[in-house]
Amino acid sequence: MEENTGIQLTPEQIQRFIPFDELSAGTVSELLPHFRPYRVDANKILFKRGAEDSECHFLLSGEIDLADERFNITRIQGDDDENFLALDASHAIHRCAAVTQSPCLLFAIRRQHLELITTWSELRQSYELDESEADWLETLLTSDLFNRVPPANIQKLLSRFSERVVSLGEEIVREGEEGNECYVIKSGKAVVTRKTHNKAEILAALSHGALFGEDALISHMPRNASVTMSSDGVLMVLTKEDFNTLLKGPVLEYVSAQDLQSLIDEGDTGTILLDVRQPREASVSPLPRARCIPLGQLRSRLNELSKTFIYVVCGEGRAEAAAYILTEAGYQAKVLTDE
C-alpha cells in the first residue's frame, strides 16, 4: 500500500503547509530527515476514524475523502489552495476516516515533532530571535543569567563546558528527575514544558545562547519542567558543581470549558476568549466570540490588550505558551482546557 523508495522531498513542498511556511528553506532542509514521504494507491484507507495515530499526514498530490461520524464527506485535493494543514490532525485519535480517491503522494511527521516545530516557529516571531545576530557564546555572556556569575569564575566555567550533539524530539531535561547538569544551547532550538492536568503546558522557547536546567542544581529539588529539542543542535554541558544560578518560570492557571461560562457570568472582571491559532486555522474551526491573535504576533500586539480583563486562551498546544507571555507581561491569563 505504501511506498517511499526514491521519493525526495524538497523544502518548497513542505513549506506549502502550516507551520513550515514560517520556516526558512535552510531550516526546513535541516528537518528533512524527520519527514517520511510515501505513496498510497487509489481506493485505500489511509487511516480509520477512532484510530490513534502518532504521526500527522500532509497531502502533496492526489485526492482524499475525509468521512466524519455522520458520514459527511470532505474532499481534499493536493493542489487546492485550502490544503495547508495536516489531515485530520487536531487530535491524536482520528475523528475522520481517510480514503484515497486517486494515487496519492504524502509525507508524515511524528505528532510530537510537529507540535515542537509549531510552537518554536510562532514563538520565534514573538521573541524576534535571529540566530545570525550573535554566536552562542556572545549571547550567553551578555545575558542577565550569566552575568550573575562572579567575573573571576567565568573563565573557569567556560573551560569546563563539554559538547553534546542532540536531535529533534530529544528530551534533555525531564520533569521530576534529579538534576546533575545544566545546559547552554550552542546551536538549535528547544521548548520548555510542564505537565498540568495530564497535559504538556508550554512555558517558553529557547535558542542559541540560552541557559537552562540550573534551577534544580541550586535548589536540590527535582526538575520543575521538561526541556525538549525542537530541532537538531549542539548543547554545551556543565556539571552540578560548575554552575548554580536559579531560574523558575511562572505557574499558569487553567479553566475548563465547563467552568468558562461561570467565569464570564460571575467574574468581577470582564473575560475575553483569545484564540492564538493562525487565522487560516481558526477559519476552519472557528470559536464563537473569540478574538484571534496568532501566537507569533502576541508579544508585539500586547498594547492592544487591557490588563483590566481576564484572557482565557485557546489554541491547542500553543495556548500555554501564549498564557505564559501574557502572565509574564502582567496580564491575567488562563488556559482553556477540554475538561
PyMOL commands that set and color helices and strands:
alter all, ss='L'
color gray80, all
select helices_A, chain A and resi 11-14+20-22+25-34+111-127+136-141+146-148+151-159+215-219+257-266+279-284+295-304+318-328
alter helices_A, ss='H'
color red, helices_A
select strands_A, chain A and resi 2-3+36-40+45-47+55-61+63-67+73-77+97-100+104-110+162-166+171-173+181-187+190-196+199-206+211-212+226-229+233-239+253-256+271-275+291-292+310-314+332-337
alter strands_A, ss='S'
color yellow, strands_A
deselect
rebuild
show_as cartoon
